[in-house]
Amino acid sequence: MHTIMVVLGGFLLLVICLLAGRLTKNMAIAALIFIPIWLGAAAINMWIGVSRAGYPVGEELPVFLVVFAIPAVVALFIWWKLS
């Protein structure tokens, strides 16, 4: 359940970036800017899972990849369509 909520948070952040891009009239660049921001947020989520929840890095790494990849792939698709 937590993983789904974090991925949905990624989509919410993507929408916020796209709205900011719409204000600046460059939504394609906003979709690309989202990716490093989301990488940092997903890495923080992984760090919390390892340091506070006690999960080993080996268990948390696949979750990190899924959490990061799903919104990032959507952002890349949006960038591709808008470029």
N, C-alpha and C positions, 0 to 999 in steps of 0.2 A: 504494500500500500504506500509506503514511504517513497519508493522508487517512482511510482505513478505520479505522486504529488510533486516530486522534484522535476520530472519531465514536463508536467503541466506548468510548473513555474518557469521552465525554460521557454515554453511556448508563449507564456504571458510576457516574459522579457523580450522575446522576438517581436511581439505585437507592439510593445512600447518602443522598441528601436525603429520599427517600420513607421509608426506614427511620427516619431521625431524625424525620420527621413522624409516623410510626406511634407512636414513643415519646411524642411530645407530643400525640397524638390529633388531629392536624390535617394529614393528608397532602395535602389540596388546597392549603393555604398553602405547604407544603414544595415542591410542584411549581412554584408561582409563584416562590418564593425561588431555585430552581434557575436560572431564566432569566438574571438578571443575573450570577450567579456564572459560568455557562457563557459568557455574552457576554464577560466578562473573560478567561476561559481561552482562548476562541477568538481573541480579539484578541491575546493574548500569543503564541499559535501563529502568527498572521499576522505579527506583529512579528519573530519569530525567522526566519520564512521570508524576510522582506524584508532584515533586517539581517545575518543570519549566512549564510543560504543564497544570498543574492544575487538572489532573484527580484524582478522589478519589481512595484510595487503593483498595476498593471493586471492582471498574471497571478495575483497572490495573492488579490485581492479576490473573484473568483468562488468560489475554493476556500473562503475564509473564510465566505462566505454559505451554502454547502452545509454546511460543518462546523457552523456555528451553527444553521442552520435545522432540520436533521433532528431532533436531540434536543429542540430548543425546541418544535417542533410536537408531538412526542410528549408533552412536559410539559404543553403547553396542552390537549391532548386529555385527559390524565389529570385535570387541574384541572377541566375541563368535566364529566367523568363523575363526579367526586367532589363537585362543588359542588351 
